[in-house]
Amino acid sequence: MFKPLLCCLVVLSGAYAINHGTQAADFAAYMARFGKTYATAAEQNAAQYYYNYHKNQIAQQNALADRGASSYRVNENQFSDIRLITFAARLPQAVYPATSGSTTPVTPNDVAPAEFDLLKQWGVEVFAPDQGTVCSSSWAYAVARSIQILNAIQVGQDVPLNNSAQALIDCAGMGNGCTTQVPQIAFDYLRQAGVFLVNEAEYPPNKTQNQQGMCLPQMAASPIKLETYGTIPDGDDDLLMRYVASEVPVIVEYNPATFGFMHYSSGVYVPPMRAQASSSQFLVVVGYGHDAASNLDYWRCLNSFGNTWGENGFIRIVRSAAQPLAKRAIFPNSLGAIATTPSTPTTPSTPTTPSTTAPSSTPPSSSTPSTSSSSTTTTTTTAAPSTTITP
């Protein structure tokens, strides 16, 4: 009577041992891939527990996608070894200043096409930056990338312009560079006289620090200067679409505190109606379209979790009136050249228009708005050749 039971116990015990060994090997490979180290054995054990938990959740979500019951897939990434609530806590809800220095924005196109992607339109290749896992600095990366993209489109810059987000974190963070800071603070900082964008090669990122560092002395400036910025009212996705269709990269605040966003891999992400917590991640909206596989409209946004997250660092979020994307939307409104070379900045109060040469071929038809403000002269845009922007 007891022999069959004993055999079952032996088989089950052996199966558990094999499964445990597979889990240990998978976690070791995960640590190696993402460069993970842990201070204590207890910390590593906790990390392995959550990694295994999320791995099971990932399998369940992807099974839904395989059956056509979900429009997106997920995968393990640099956040898979922490709890969702920890992930949310590391990206706290943004806190905004009482006043804004935004100006009358450029006028967008009256009509937006059914689909548009400003990066693909001009052949601009952007690599997603990686803000790391311990500093909530997407506000700075979004500002740096939005200005890079706008300048690449307007000027047709052949030389990659790597604007430093770390310089914004350290110099514009106001003590909150890794916690609750917002893009507006970076835009206000960059509009000051004598303040320039800094090249990333001169001021490289530091993904290991969990608080802003000391602002280093002014280094070699990027040959562009922010003059003004504009905003879009909350919930006005129609206006957001018109600006994106006018080739303006727009920054939006998004709540990332969901398992789906945390582990997003591909497809059209449809968030739950209520997130686990109130957190903030800033994304750069670069396009919109329609996904035939899921029959869903979407926004295409650039994140700052690196190119191993999402679709090479991008995410497609469902475009729906029930879940508008336009929240605290803000964008670079006008740019002015500050230098003929990065090492010799001119006085920022007297910007000059950079010399450009129109390429021999033009991209598909699109109306690029002239960039103007009440305090600046009109900048004539030219078609941009394929430009690579490195992280």
C-alpha positions as CSV (number, residue, x, y, z in Angstrom):
1,M,0.0,0.0,0.0
2,F,2.8,2.4,0.9
3,K,5.1,1.5,-2.0
4,P,3.2,3.3,-4.8
5,L,2.9,6.4,-2.5
6,L,6.7,6.2,-1.9
7,C,7.4,6.0,-5.6
8,C,5.2,9.0,-6.3
9,L,7.1,11.0,-3.6
10,V,10.4,10.1,-5.2
11,V,9.2,11.1,-8.7
12,L,7.8,14.4,-7.5
13,S,10.9,15.1,-5.5
14,G,13.1,14.4,-8.5
15,A,10.9,16.6,-10.7
16,Y,11.2,19.5,-8.3
17,A,15.0,19.2,-8.1
18,I,15.2,19.3,-11.9
19,N,12.9,22.3,-12.1
20,H,14.9,24.1,-9.4
21,G,18.1,23.5,-11.3
22,T,16.6,24.9,-14.5
23,Q,15.4,28.0,-12.6
24,A,18.8,28.5,-11.1
25,A,20.5,28.3,-14.5
26,D,17.9,30.7,-16.0
27,F,18.5,33.2,-13.3
28,A,22.3,32.9,-13.6
29,A,21.9,33.7,-17.4
30,Y,19.6,36.6,-16.6
31,M,22.2,38.0,-14.1
32,A,24.9,37.7,-16.8
33,R,22.8,39.3,-19.5
34,F,21.8,42.4,-17.5
35,G,24.9,42.7,-15.4
36,K,23.1,42.0,-12.1
37,T,24.9,41.9,-8.8
38,Y,23.5,41.7,-5.3
39,A,24.9,42.9,-2.0
40,T,23.8,39.9,0.0
41,A,22.6,36.3,-0.5
42,A,19.3,37.3,0.9
43,E,18.9,40.1,-1.7
44,Q,19.9,37.7,-4.5
45,N,17.4,35.1,-3.2
46,A,14.6,37.7,-3.2
47,A,15.6,38.8,-6.7
48,Q,15.5,35.2,-8.0
49,Y,12.1,34.7,-6.4
50,Y,10.6,37.7,-8.3
51,Y,12.4,36.7,-11.5
52,N,10.8,33.3,-11.4
53,Y,7.4,34.8,-10.5
54,H,7.6,37.3,-13.4
55,K,8.8,34.6,-15.7
56,N,5.6,32.6,-15.0
57,Q,3.5,35.8,-15.5
58,I,5.3,36.4,-18.8
59,A,4.4,32.9,-20.0
60,Q,0.8,33.5,-19.2
61,Q,0.5,36.8,-20.9
62,N,2.3,35.5,-24.1
63,A,-0.1,32.5,-24.1
64,L,-3.0,35.0,-24.3
65,A,-1.2,36.7,-27.2
66,D,-0.7,33.4,-28.9
67,R,-4.4,32.7,-28.7
68,G,-5.3,36.2,-30.0
69,A,-6.7,37.2,-26.7
70,S,-4.2,40.0,-26.1
71,S,-2.6,42.5,-28.5
72,Y,0.8,42.6,-27.0
73,R,3.6,40.4,-25.7
74,V,6.0,40.7,-22.8
75,N,9.5,39.5,-22.0
76,E,12.1,39.6,-19.2
77,N,14.2,42.7,-18.9
78,Q,16.2,44.7,-16.4
79,F,13.2,45.1,-14.1
80,S,12.2,41.4,-13.8
81,D,14.1,40.8,-10.5
82,I,12.0,43.4,-8.5
83,R,8.4,43.6,-7.5
84,L,6.0,45.7,-9.5
85,I,5.4,47.9,-6.5
86,T,9.1,48.5,-6.2
87,F,9.3,49.4,-9.9
88,A,6.4,51.9,-9.4
89,A,8.2,53.4,-6.3
90,R,11.4,53.9,-8.3
91,L,9.4,56.0,-10.8
92,P,7.4,58.3,-8.4
93,Q,4.7,60.6,-9.5
94,A,6.0,63.8,-11.0
95,V,5.5,67.1,-9.2
96,Y,5.0,70.2,-11.3
97,P,5.9,73.9,-10.7
98,A,3.1,76.4,-10.2
99,T,4.1,78.5,-13.2
100,S,5.1,77.8,-16.8
101,G,7.4,79.6,-19.2
102,S,5.7,78.1,-22.3
103,T,5.0,80.4,-25.2
104,T,2.5,80.5,-28.1
105,P,3.4,77.3,-29.9
106,V,4.0,76.8,-33.6
107,T,0.8,76.2,-35.6
108,P,0.4,72.5,-36.5
109,N,-1.1,71.2,-39.7
110,D,-4.9,71.6,-39.9
111,V,-5.4,68.0,-40.9
112,A,-3.4,64.9,-39.8
113,P,-3.1,61.9,-42.1
114,A,-4.4,58.5,-41.0
115,E,-0.9,57.3,-40.2
116,F,2.4,59.1,-39.7
117,D,5.8,58.5,-38.2
118,L,8.2,61.5,-38.2
119,L,11.3,59.4,-37.8
120,K,10.5,57.1,-40.7
121,Q,9.3,60.1,-42.8
122,W,12.8,61.7,-42.7
123,G,14.9,58.6,-42.2
124,V,16.1,59.6,-38.8
125,E,17.3,56.7,-36.8
126,V,17.1,57.1,-33.0
127,F,18.4,54.6,-30.5
128,A,16.6,54.5,-27.2
129,P,18.7,55.7,-24.2
130,D,18.8,53.7,-21.0
131,Q,18.1,55.6,-17.8
132,G,19.1,52.6,-15.6
133,T,16.9,51.1,-12.8
134,V,17.6,53.4,-9.8
135,C,17.0,57.0,-11.1
136,S,13.7,58.3,-12.3
137,S,15.3,60.5,-15.0
138,S,13.0,60.0,-18.0
139,W,12.1,63.7,-17.9
140,A,15.7,64.6,-18.8
141,Y,16.1,61.9,-21.4
142,A,12.8,62.8,-23.1
143,V,13.9,66.5,-23.3
144,A,17.3,65.6,-24.7
145,R,15.9,63.2,-27.3
146,S,13.0,65.5,-28.3
147,I,15.4,68.4,-29.1
148,Q,17.7,66.0,-31.0
149,I,14.9,64.7,-33.1
150,L,13.5,68.2,-33.9
151,N,16.9,69.5,-34.8
152,A,17.7,66.5,-37.0
153,I,14.5,67.0,-39.0
154,Q,14.7,70.8,-39.3
155,V,18.4,71.2,-40.1
156,G,19.3,67.9,-41.7
157,Q,22.3,67.5,-39.4
158,D,24.7,64.9,-40.8
159,V,26.8,64.7,-37.6
160,P,25.0,62.9,-34.8
161,L,24.1,65.3,-31.9
162,N,24.2,63.4,-28.7
163,N,22.7,65.7,-26.1
164,S,23.5,64.8,-22.5
165,A,20.5,63.9,-20.3
166,Q,23.0,63.5,-17.4
167,A,23.8,67.2,-17.6
168,L,20.2,68.0,-17.2
169,I,19.8,65.7,-14.3
170,D,22.7,67.2,-12.4
171,C,22.3,70.8,-13.4
172,A,18.5,71.3,-13.8
173,G,17.3,68.6,-11.3
174,M,16.9,71.1,-8.4
175,G,17.5,68.2,-6.0
176,N,14.8,66.1,-7.5
177,G,16.7,64.9,-10.6
178,C,16.1,61.2,-9.8
179,T,12.7,61.4,-8.2
180,T,9.8,63.8,-9.1
181,Q,11.3,66.2,-11.7
182,V,9.5,67.1,-14.9
183,P,10.5,68.1,-18.5
184,Q,9.3,71.7,-18.0
185,I,12.2,72.3,-15.5
186,A,14.7,71.2,-18.2
187,F,13.1,73.4,-20.8
188,D,13.1,76.4,-18.4
189,Y,16.7,75.7,-17.6
190,L,17.8,75.5,-21.2
191,R,16.1,78.8,-22.1
192,Q,18.3,80.7,-19.7
193,A,21.0,83.0,-21.1
194,G,24.3,81.2,-21.1
195,V,22.9,77.7,-20.7
196,F,23.4,75.3,-23.6
197,L,22.8,71.7,-24.4
198,V,25.9,69.6,-23.7
199,N,27.3,66.8,-25.7
200,E,26.9,63.4,-24.2
201,A,30.5,62.5,-25.0
202,E,31.5,65.4,-22.8
203,Y,29.0,64.6,-20.0
204,P,28.3,60.9,-20.1
205,P,25.4,59.2,-18.3
206,N,25.8,57.6,-14.9
207,K,23.2,54.8,-14.6
208,T,24.4,53.7,-11.2
209,Q,23.5,56.8,-9.2
210,N,20.2,57.0,-7.4
211,Q,20.3,60.7,-6.9
212,Q,21.5,63.6,-9.0
213,G,25.2,64.4,-8.9
214,M,27.1,67.6,-8.8
215,C,26.7,69.9,-11.8
216,L,30.0,69.9,-13.6
217,P,31.4,73.1,-15.2
218,Q,30.0,74.0,-18.7
219,M,31.6,71.8,-21.3
220,A,31.5,71.7,-25.1
221,A,28.1,72.8,-26.2
222,S,25.9,71.2,-28.8
223,P,25.4,73.5,-31.8
224,I,21.7,74.1,-31.0
225,K,20.0,76.2,-28.5
226,L,16.4,75.9,-27.1
227,E,14.6,79.2,-27.5
228,T,10.9,78.4,-26.6
229,Y,8.7,75.4,-25.8
230,G,5.0,74.8,-26.0
231,T,2.3,72.7,-24.4
232,I,-0.9,70.8,-25.3
233,P,-4.0,70.7,-23.0
234,D,-4.6,67.4,-21.2
235,G,-6.8,65.0,-23.1
236,D,-6.5,66.8,-26.4
237,D,-5.3,63.8,-28.5
238,D,-6.5,65.4,-31.7
239,L,-4.2,68.3,-31.2
240,L,-1.4,65.9,-30.2
241,M,-1.9,64.0,-33.4
242,R,-1.7,67.2,-35.5
243,Y,1.6,68.2,-33.9
244,V,3.1,64.8,-34.4
245,A,1.9,64.9,-38.0
246,S,3.6,68.4,-38.2
247,E,6.9,66.6,-37.3
248,V,7.1,67.8,-33.8
249,P,8.2,65.3,-31.2
250,V,5.9,65.7,-28.2
251,I,6.7,64.5,-24.6
252,V,3.9,63.1,-22.5
253,E,3.6,61.8,-19.0
254,Y,2.6,58.2,-18.7
255,N,1.8,55.9,-15.8
256,P,4.1,52.9,-16.1
257,A,2.9,51.0,-12.9
258,T,1.6,47.9,-14.6
259,F,3.0,44.5,-15.3
260,G,2.4,45.0,-19.0
261,F,4.3,48.2,-19.3
262,M,7.1,47.0,-17.0
263,H,7.7,44.0,-19.2
264,Y,6.4,45.2,-22.6
265,S,8.1,43.5,-25.6
266,S,6.0,44.0,-28.7
267,G,2.5,44.7,-30.1
268,V,-0.1,47.3,-29.2
269,Y,-0.1,47.8,-25.5
270,V,-3.6,48.2,-24.0
271,P,-3.3,49.3,-20.3
272,P,-5.7,48.3,-17.6
273,M,-8.2,50.9,-16.7
274,R,-6.5,51.2,-13.3
275,A,-2.8,50.9,-12.6
276,Q,-1.2,49.4,-9.5
277,A,0.0,52.8,-8.4
278,S,0.5,56.4,-9.5
279,S,3.9,56.7,-11.1
280,S,5.4,58.8,-13.9
281,Q,7.5,58.0,-17.0
282,F,8.0,60.5,-19.8
283,L,7.8,59.3,-23.4
284,V,8.4,61.0,-26.7
285,V,5.6,60.6,-29.1
286,V,7.0,60.2,-32.6
287,G,4.1,58.7,-34.6
288,Y,0.8,56.9,-34.8
289,G,-0.9,54.4,-37.0
290,H,-3.1,51.3,-37.2
291,D,-2.1,47.7,-36.4
292,A,-3.7,45.3,-38.8
293,A,-3.0,42.2,-36.7
294,S,-5.0,43.5,-33.7
295,N,-7.2,46.0,-35.6
296,L,-6.1,48.7,-33.0
297,D,-5.0,52.3,-33.5
298,Y,-1.8,53.2,-31.7
299,W,0.7,55.8,-30.7
300,R,4.4,55.1,-31.2
301,C,6.5,56.4,-28.4
302,L,10.2,56.5,-27.5
303,N,11.1,55.3,-24.0
304,S,14.3,55.5,-22.1
305,F,14.7,51.9,-20.9
306,G,17.3,51.0,-23.5
307,N,16.8,49.1,-26.8
308,T,16.3,45.7,-25.1
309,W,13.0,46.9,-23.8
310,G,10.0,47.0,-26.0
311,E,10.3,47.3,-29.8
312,N,14.0,48.4,-29.8
313,G,13.2,50.9,-27.1
314,F,9.8,52.0,-28.5
315,I,6.3,51.2,-27.4
316,R,3.1,51.2,-29.3
317,I,0.2,52.3,-27.0
318,V,-3.4,51.9,-27.9
319,R,-4.9,55.1,-29.3
320,S,-8.4,55.4,-27.9
321,A,-10.7,58.2,-26.8
322,A,-11.3,56.3,-23.6
323,Q,-7.6,56.4,-22.7
324,P,-6.2,59.7,-24.0
325,L,-2.4,60.0,-24.2
326,A,-2.1,63.7,-24.0
327,K,-1.1,64.3,-20.3
328,R,1.2,67.2,-19.4
329,A,2.2,67.2,-23.1
330,I,5.1,69.5,-23.8
331,F,7.5,70.0,-26.8
332,P,10.4,72.0,-28.0
333,N,8.8,74.9,-29.9
334,S,11.8,76.7,-31.5
335,L,15.5,76.1,-31.8
336,G,18.3,78.5,-32.6
337,A,21.9,77.8,-33.5
338,I,24.5,79.0,-30.9
339,A,27.7,78.0,-32.7
340,T,29.3,77.2,-35.9
341,T,31.2,74.4,-34.1
342,P,30.3,72.8,-30.7
343,S,33.4,74.3,-29.1
344,T,32.8,77.9,-29.9
345,P,29.3,78.9,-28.6
346,T,28.0,82.4,-29.5
347,T,25.9,84.6,-27.3
348,P,22.5,82.8,-26.9
349,S,20.5,86.0,-26.9
350,T,21.5,86.5,-30.6
351,P,20.8,83.2,-32.3
352,T,21.8,82.6,-35.9
353,T,20.2,80.3,-38.4
354,P,22.5,77.4,-39.2
355,S,23.7,77.1,-42.8
356,T,22.0,74.2,-44.5
357,T,22.0,72.7,-48.0
358,A,18.8,71.0,-49.3
359,P,19.4,67.4,-50.3
360,S,18.9,66.3,-53.8
361,S,15.9,64.1,-52.9
362,T,13.0,64.8,-50.7
363,P,11.0,62.5,-48.4
364,P,7.4,61.6,-49.0
365,S,5.1,64.6,-49.0
366,S,4.6,66.2,-45.6
367,S,4.1,69.7,-44.4
368,T,6.8,70.7,-41.9
369,P,5.7,73.8,-39.9
370,S,8.0,76.8,-39.9
371,T,9.4,77.3,-36.4
372,S,8.6,80.7,-34.9
373,S,7.7,82.4,-31.7
374,S,6.9,86.0,-30.6
375,S,10.6,86.5,-29.7
376,T,12.4,84.8,-32.5
377,T,12.6,85.0,-36.3
378,T,11.3,82.4,-38.5
379,T,13.6,79.4,-39.2
380,T,13.2,77.9,-42.6
381,T,13.2,74.1,-42.5
382,T,14.9,71.9,-45.1
383,A,14.5,68.2,-45.9
384,A,16.8,66.1,-43.8
385,P,18.8,63.2,-45.1
386,S,19.1,60.0,-43.2
387,T,20.6,60.8,-39.8
388,T,21.7,58.4,-37.1
389,I,21.4,59.6,-33.5
390,T,23.4,57.4,-31.2
391,P,22.5,56.9,-27.5
